[in-house]
Amino acid sequence: MAATPNARRDITADDVAALAARVSGPVLRAGEIGFGDEASTINLSLRYEPDVIVGATDAVDVQAAVRFAREHGLPVAVVATGHGPARPVTEGVLITTRRMTGVTIDQAARTARVEAGVRWQQAVDEAAAHGLAPLTGSAPSVGVVGYTLGGGLSVTLGRAYGWAADQVRSIDVVTADGELRHASADTETDLFWALRGGKINFGVVTALEFGLFPVDRLYAGGLFFSGYNLREVLDAYRALAERAPDNLMSSVAVLRMPAAPPAFHAAPWEPVMVHVRVSYLGDPVEGERLIAPLRDAAPVLLDMVEDRPYREFGLIAPGPARPIATVEQFALLKEMPPEAAEAIVRVAGPDAEPGVNIIDFRHLGGALAVSEGRQPSAVDPLDAEFLIILSTVVAQGDGEERSAVGLDLLDALRPWLSDHKHANFLAPSDATESGIRGAFRPATYERLRDVKARFDPDNMFRKSHTIPPAG
């Protein structure tokens, strides 16, 4: 049980100096040299203006930061890379974990232990040296821990092996009382259950251990088409999704980008493009046969699907290569019948008004929808066939003002949308009680509130999508 915090009190220079004496990493206040750089993330639309930033180098630094926040009655926020959907931070203590980059691979046990600041490319490279692979996110620069705590939808192996959270073996976490706890299926079992799906509501994760798979190659990459062929490509993609084996992950995206990405240096680029992404775990010849109808659906402007090392997972559905200001919306699509495809063409095709820059439909199902045989966690199976991700480039710092951009497009798909959400895909516009509650089944949500009441009864960890403590 967390100790009762003090009421909020002013932070003096002596307070900060005392904190800095207990911390190996930098301790910064607004206006000090390095504060802006320490607060920066991949998404420039968000403001991070806390009272104090602690650049943690290890679990001891995290403990000191959490205890400082408790002594001063302050909330705590955490950021590694800032890829995940988040909310602005305008008070409290911000703990940055990007200096915590240790990785240990146990080849015999097929496990990896990563510290809180590790990014996926580092984890993949370390595992690949042993012929193993984790359930990665889409972008190499995504942080492993935040992605996994929200469930972790792998663009490479998700339908084959389920959620990344399913593979977690243990978690080291600093709770609101400043204690470092080791949570697993045998110790701190309720906390272990809640952390996998409940994200940062229960403490600051300093390290986690998860399982790996004997995978070193994929038949993977992307096919690019003109936006004027959107309907033909959607029809072929819908047919592929209907017959897809569980070892095939795929998505289709409509791109409205002001300039061609680096891959298009020798290929034609149009204002509206269609990008089909695939990742097949199996014989490349069989993978080629599976996606042949896609290649035949319309003229292919660029074909990047090939047998490739797992290390190149970042070429499947590449994200931004540098920091950029974006606003995202998310929804779950129960199905994509012809009427839904027609609506997508109408609101996102080349004749539609410019708006959202990327509209991404990611195929779910397979092991992602299975309950039986999974390790119990707060990640509920999804009752939907596709995840929708909308991403819009905005001016730096305009995230709050434009937090609703893209919602009108989702309205056009309303007849086919699920009432549910997913914890890793909650936009700033979902930061309401009903929005957050919708990411969990009722029994899961109530159990999360009970665990929250045990480990963070005063809601110290409330600077993201908050699950309130019971009572």
N, C-alpha and C positions, 0 to 999 in steps of 0.2 A: 504494500500500500504506500502511495506517495505521501510524503510529509506535507502538512499544510503550508502553503507559501506565505511570505510576507505580503502586505499590501504594497502596491506599486509605490516606489520612491525614486527620487531623482538620482541620477548617476553622476557622480563627481569624478574629477580627474584622478583622485586618489583611488576610487573604486576601480577604474579602468587600469590603473597602474598595478593594483594588487592582482587583478585578473591576469594581466600580461605576465606577471611574475610566475604564475602557475601554468602558463601555456607556452608550448614550444613554437607554435605558429604565430602569425601576426594577429594583433588585436587592434581594431580600427574604429574610430568614430567619424561621423560625417564631417567632411571638410579636410580630413587628414590625407596626406599623400598616400595613394594606393587604394583608397576607399572605393572609388568608382570602378577600378579594374577588378577588385575583389568581389564586388557586387554584380559584375556583368555576367551574362549568360548567353546562350545561343539565340534566345528570343528577346530582341530589343524592344518589344512592345510593352514589356512589364517593367515596373519601377520597383527597385529594391533599395529602400531608404530606411533601414532599421536604426535603432539607437546604437547598437554595437555589432560589429562583425568579428567573428572568431574564425580564423583560417586554421582548422584543425589538422594536425599531423598524425594523430593517433587517438585511441579511445580515451586516454587520460585527458587530452585536450577537450574532447567532447564532454566528458564528465564535468570538467571545470566550467565550461560554458553553460551547461544545463544548471548546475548549482548556482552560478552567478545569476542566471535568469530567475530562478526560484527565490533567491534572497531579495531580488529587486521587484518581484511581482510582475515579471515580464513574460510575454509569450515567446515561443521558440519556433523558428523556421529553419529549414535545411535545404541546401541546394548543392548539387554536384555539377551537372552540365546545364540544367534548365531546359532540357528538351520536352519534358512532360508538361501537360497543361497545368498551369498554376495561377495563382492570384498575386497581386502586388503585395509587397511587404513594406509597411510604413511605420512600424514600431517594433520594439522587442529586440531579441538577439537572433541574428542570422548566422548559422554555422555552415561554412563552406567546407566540403570534404574532398576537394579535387586533389589535395596533396597525399591522400591516403590511397596509394596505388599498388599495394602488394598483391601478388597473385601466386598461389601455390597449387600445382597440379599433382594429384595422386593417380598415376597411370594405372596401378593395379586395382584401385577402388573405383576408377573412372569418376573422379570428383575434382572439383575446383573450389578453392577457397579464395575469395576476393575481398579486398577492403572497399570502403564506401565510395572511393573516388574513381574506381576502375571503369574504363569505358569498354564497349564491346569489342572494338578492334584489338585491343590489348589482350582481352580474355580469349578471343578466338585464336590469335596468333600463338599464345602460350599453349592452348589446348591442341592446336594443329600440329605442334612439334611432337606430340605424342599420338597422332592419328585419331584425335578425339574432337568433338564439337559440342558446344552448348546450344540451347534454344535462343538464338540471338534476336534482337530487334532489327529494324530495317536500316538504321544509320550507324556506321561504325563509331561515331562520337557520342552515341547515347550511353548514359550511365547504366551500369548493370543493376545496381541496387534499386533505384527508383522504379525502373522498368519491371523488375521482378516482384517487388512488393505490391504493385498494382495488378498482378496476374502474369503479364508478359506474353504478348501475342507474337510468336515467331513467324517471320515471313519466309523462313526456310523449312521448318520442320513442325509447325504448329499442328496441322491436321494429323500428322503421323504420331506425335508424342504428347500433345496437349499443351497446357499452359506451363510457362517457365516456373511458376510458383509451385507446380506439382513436383518439381525435381529438387526443391530445396531440402537439404538435410538438417541444417542448423543455422541459427542466426544469433549474432552478438549484438546487443542493443542496450543503449543507455536510456533508462526510463525517467519519468519526471522527478523521481527522488534523487537522481544523480547516480544511481547504482548501475553497474555494468552486469547484465544478465545474459546467460546462455540459454537460448530457447530451442527446443527440438521436440521430437515426438515423445521423448522421455522426460524432459525437464521443462518447466514453465510451459506446459502444454497448451493452456488457454491463450497465452501470449503468442506462442508459435502459430497457433491456428489463426489468430486475428491479424498478425503482421502480414501474412500471405493473403493479400487482397484488401486489407484495411489501410495500407500505405503508411503515411507518417503520423497517424493519429495516436500511436502508442509509444513512441520513443524515437531515438536517433540510432539507426542501424550503423554499426561500425564495420561489420564484416558478415558475409554469409557464405555457406558451403552448399553446393548443388551438384547434381549428377550430370555426367557427360555421356555422349553417344559415340560409337565407333564409326564416324562419318568423316570422310576427307574430301569428297567431291560431290558436286551437284550438277544436274543439267538445268541451267538457270540463266536468267537474264530478262531482257525486255524486247518487245516488238513495238515499233512506232508506226502510226498510221495518220493520215490526214484527218482532221476533224470532220471533213465532209463525208467521211466513211464511218461516222460514229454508229449509225444504226446497223450497218452490216457487221461491224466489229462486235457490237453489243449482242447481236443475235448469235454470232459464233461463240462468244464468250459465255453466254447463258447456257448454250448447249454443252460447252466444255465443263462448266461447273456442275451441271446435272449428272454427268457421267464420271466426274473426277474421282480417282482412287484417293485413299487417305494419304498417300505419300506424295500428293501433288498440292502445293500451295499456289495460290494465284490471286491476282487483283487486276482491276482495270481502272485507269485514271484518265480523266479529261483534263488537259493542261492548257491554261491560258497564260503563257509566259511571255514577258516582253522581249526576251532574247533566248537564243538557243543555248542549251547546256553544253558543256565541253564535249560530250560524246557526239555532238552534231557538227563538229568542225568540218566534216566532208560530206554532209547529207543535207537535203533541203529541210527548211524549217518553216512552219506556218503558224499564224496567230493562234489557232486552236489545233491541238494534237491529241491523239489517243495513244495511251501507253499501256500495253498489256504486260504484266510482270508474272513470271512463272518460276517455280523452284520444284524440280522433280528429283526425288530421292530414289534412284534406280538406274537401270540400263539406259544410256543416252539414246539408243536406237528406239526403245519403247517410248521415251520422252518425246522424241521427234515425231513419232507416230501420233501420240496423243494431241500435240498442238498443231499438227498439219492443217486441220480445218481453220485454225486461226490465220495461218500464213496464206491460206487460199481465200480468206474472206474479203480482202481488199489489197490493193498495192501496198507492200511493206516499204516504208521509207528508210527504216534502219532496223536491222536484225542483230540483236546482241545476245540471243539465246544460244548457249553452247555448253559443252562439258567444261567445267571450270573448278578450280580448287575452292574449298569451303571458305578459305580466307577472303575470297572476292565477293562475299555476301552483300557488301555495300553497293554492288552494281545492279542488284535486282530492283530495288525501289529506292533510289538515292534521295537523300534529304539535302538540305542546304549545306554547302561546303564552308560557309562562313556565317557569322552572326547576322540575323535579319529579323525585322519586326513583322510578326504574323499574328493573326487571330484565327483560332480554330473552332470548329463546331463538330459534334459527333452525334451519330445516331445508329441504331441497329435496324436493318432492313429485313423483315421477316421472309420476304421472297422477292424475286424479280421477274414477274410475269411480263408478257408483251406490253401490257398497259403501263407498267412501271418503266420499261425501257423507252416507250414512247414519251413519257413524261421527262425522262432524263434527256432525251434528244431535244425536247422542246425548251427546257430551261437551261441546258448546258451546252447545246450544240453550237455550231459556228454562226447561226443566225440569231442566237440569243444575245441579250444585252450583256456586255462585259461586267464581270463582278468577281466571283470567287476564282482564285488562280489555279487551285488543284482540287478536283473532286475525285476522291479515291474510294472504290468499292472493293473491300477485301473479303475474300471467300472464307467462311468459317466452316463449322461442321467437323466431321471426323472425330478425333480424340478431344477436340475443344468442346464438344457437346455431350461428352460422356460423363456420367456420375459414378458408375460402378468401377471399383478397382482403384479409384484415385485416393491419394492421401487427403484426409479431411482438411479443408481450409475455407477461408471466407471468399474464395473465388467460385462463384456459382456458374454452372453450365449455362450457355446462352440459348435462348429460344429464337434464334435468328439465323438467316443464311449468309448475311453480309454485314460487315461493319462499314459505315460511311464516315469518311474523314474529309472535312472541308477546310482548306487552308487559304487565307487571304493575306497578301502583303499589305501592310499599312505603314504609316509614318512612324518613326521611332517615338515611343512614348504614348501612342494613340490607342493602346490596347483596351483601356477601360472605356474610352469614348466610343469605340467601334466594336464593343464586345458582342453585339447582336448581328454583325455582318454574316450573311450566309443562312440565317434562319428562314428567310423567305424561300430559299431554294428547297429546304427541307419541307416546307409547307406543301410544295408541289408533290412530294412523295408521301405525304401524311397517310393516305389509305394503306400503305404497305409497311409503315414503320411500327416497330415494337414499342410498347410502353416502357420497356426497361432500358437501362444504360449499362455501362461497364466502368469499373473503378479507374482504370488507366485511361479512359476516354471520357472524362468529364471536363467540359469547357468552363471558362470563367462564368459564362451565362448559366451553367448548371449548379452554381454554388448557392443553392437554396436547400431548405430542408427536404422538400419533395424531390428535387433533382438528385441529391446525394442518396436519399432513401431508395430511389429508383434503380440504383446500381446494385442493389442486393435484394435477395428474397426476404420477405418479412422476418422469418425466423433468424436468418443470418444477421440482419440489421440489428435486431434486438439483442442478439448474443454479443455483437460488436459493442453495443452500448454498455452492456454489463462488464465486458473486459475493460473498456475505457474507464468505467467508474472505479475499477480496481487499481489500474496502473496510472491513470491521469484524471483523477476526479475533479480537478480544477481546470481542466481543458487547457493546459499549457501549450499543447501541440494543436493549435487551432488556426494556423495561418495558411491553410490550403483548403481542401474540401473536407470540412469538419464533420466528424461523427460525434455528437454530444454525448457525454456520459449519462448513463441511466440515472434518473432522479434529479 
